[in-house]
């Protein structure tokens, strides 16, 4: 999970003009490369995750989380510049 969070921050900083959905798309592609598939519950042993769906199908709280990650990453980057 830490690596996934780092990857999300790095992606947001490197791609500031992409839509919030791109944040999820990046995560989804990385999970697929690592062998994860959709499952009703997150199971690290089986590599299943309930958020392995297109952005449009995510629950609202998950969409808002992606937007917050992007906004915070960009805001902190601006402060450091």
C-alpha positions, 0 to 999 in steps of 0.5 A: 500500500505504501508503494501504491501511495507513493506511485499516486503522488509521483503520478499526480506531480508528473501529470498535473493536467490530467483528469482525476480519473487518470489517477485511478487508471494509473493505479488500476494498470499497475495492479493489473501488471502485478497480477491483481483482479477484481474481487468483492473483497481485498485479499492480498493472497488471492490478489483481489480488490473491489476497486479494480473497476473503471473510474466511473464505477467507483463509489463516490468516496473513492473518487473523492479520495483520488481527487484529494490525493491529487490536490494535496500532492500538487498543493504541497509541490507548489509550496516547496517550489 
